[in-house]
């Protein structure tokens, strides 16, 4: 078998799972209940957020929040402060693709 298969949980509960962590990329699966948030943090690589369910509210560098829905892919540059929350009434589910893998990136700024 040449391919490698990764699995993620289907859930309604809060989850932040690292699904892939190899020499090329890091992929996380995140589920946030209505009203919930992801801890404020700084992008530790070039980040692509892929919304697969619900509404993602994203504020960068303390700016105004913007809403993104199913089918949106949001690119966030390395070393950018992010505030992420569930911006809707339904469960939010999205994947975060980080490339290159954060372990190959320099340290980020403090928040």
TAZILIN-V661941 format. One record per backbone hydrogen bond with DSSP energy under -0.5 kcal/mol. NH is the residue of the N-H (numbers start at 1). CO is the residue of the C=O. Records with the same first field share a line. If there is no record, write none. Layout:
NH = CO + CO
This chain:
11 = 9
15 = 31
17 = 29
19 = 17 + 27
20 = 27
22 = 25
26 = 98
27 = 20
28 = 96
29 = 17
30 = 94
31 = 15
32 = 92
35 = 86
36 = 33
38 = 84
41 = 82
43 = 80
46 = 99
47 = 45 + 76
48 = 97
49 = 74
50 = 48 + 95
51 = 49 + 72
52 = 93
53 = 93
56 = 68
57 = 55 + 85
58 = 56 + 66
59 = 83
61 = 81
63 = 60
66 = 58
68 = 56
70 = 54
71 = 51
72 = 69
74 = 49
76 = 47 + 74
79 = 43
80 = 77
82 = 41
83 = 59
84 = 38
85 = 57
86 = 36
87 = 55 + 85
92 = 32
93 = 53
94 = 30
95 = 50
96 = 28
97 = 48 + 95
98 = 26 + 96
99 = 46 + 97
104 = 101
105 = 102
